[in-house]
Amino acid sequence: MEVHPVAELFTALAEVIDDPADFCALGVDCDAPGIGGLAGGHRAAQILGEVRGRFPVILISVACKTPSLPLDRRAPLEQSSSALRAGLANALRDRLSHLTW
């Protein structure tokens, strides 16, 4: 697994929508300029449409005081950067069950 950072949100969304099989998760830094905070991250998740159910969407923001770990696989996870590791472990639990954290 490798990380593929993209500076512009809509470029990243287009890449994911065009070829979702290449991705196992999408992390959005909601505090980055131009994103619009958690609300902007949720809008980005909505743009993904049906693709959203194929992998977890993780919204990262300092506004997340308590991690959200929804049972619905289509719902975005909200994480602070300090809780990201726990969020990744939860979001990717099916794909990474053989790894030890």
C-alpha positions in Angstrom: 0.0 0.0 0.0 1.3 3.5 -0.8 0.2 7.0 -0.1 -0.6 9.1 -3.1 -0.8 12.8 -1.9 -2.7 15.2 -4.2 -2.7 18.9 -3.4 -6.0 19.8 -5.0 -9.2 18.1 -3.7 -11.1 18.0 -7.0 -8.2 16.5 -8.8 -8.0 13.8 -6.1 -11.8 13.1 -6.3 -11.5 12.8 -10.1 -8.7 10.3 -9.8 -10.7 8.2 -7.4 -13.9 8.3 -9.4 -12.1 7.5 -12.6 -10.4 4.4 -11.2 -11.6 3.4 -7.7 -10.0 0.0 -7.9 -6.6 1.7 -7.4 -7.5 3.0 -3.9 -8.2 1.4 -0.5 -9.0 4.6 1.4 -9.3 8.4 0.8 -8.0 10.8 3.5 -9.0 14.4 3.3 -7.2 17.1 5.3 -10.2 19.2 6.1 -8.0 22.0 7.6 -6.1 22.5 4.4 -6.7 25.8 2.6 -9.7 25.7 0.3 -11.3 22.6 1.7 -13.9 24.3 4.0 -13.4 22.3 7.2 -15.5 19.2 8.1 -18.4 20.5 6.0 -16.2 20.7 3.0 -14.9 17.1 3.6 -18.5 15.9 3.9 -19.3 17.6 0.6 -16.3 15.9 -1.0 -17.6 12.5 0.3 -21.0 13.2 -1.3 -19.3 14.0 -4.7 -17.9 10.4 -4.7 -21.4 9.1 -5.0 -21.5 5.3 -5.5 -17.8 5.0 -5.4 -17.8 6.0 -1.8 -19.0 2.6 -0.7 -15.9 0.9 -2.1 -13.4 2.2 0.4 -13.4 4.3 3.6 -13.3 8.1 3.4 -11.4 9.6 6.4 -11.9 13.3 7.2 -9.0 14.7 9.2 -9.4 17.9 11.2 -8.4 19.4 14.5 -12.2 20.1 15.0 -12.6 16.3 15.6 -12.3 16.1 19.4 -13.7 12.6 19.5 -13.1 10.1 16.6 -16.2 9.0 14.8 -16.1 5.3 13.9 -19.5 4.7 12.1 -20.8 1.2 11.5 -22.1 2.3 8.1 -19.2 1.7 5.7 -20.4 4.5 3.4 -20.3 7.2 6.1 -17.1 9.2 6.3 -14.9 8.7 9.4 -14.0 11.9 11.3 -10.6 11.9 12.9 -8.1 14.3 14.4 -4.6 13.9 13.1 -3.6 12.3 16.4 -6.4 9.7 16.0 -5.6 9.0 12.4 -3.8 5.8 13.2 -6.7 4.4 15.1 -9.0 5.5 12.3 -6.9 3.8 9.7 -6.8 0.6 11.7 -10.6 0.7 12.0 -11.4 1.8 8.4 -9.0 -0.8 6.9 -9.7 -3.6 9.3 -11.0 -5.9 6.6 -8.0 -5.3 4.3 -5.3 -5.2 7.0 -6.4 -8.0 9.3 -3.1 -9.8 8.9 -1.0 -6.8 10.1 -0.1 -5.9 13.7 -0.2 -2.2 14.7 
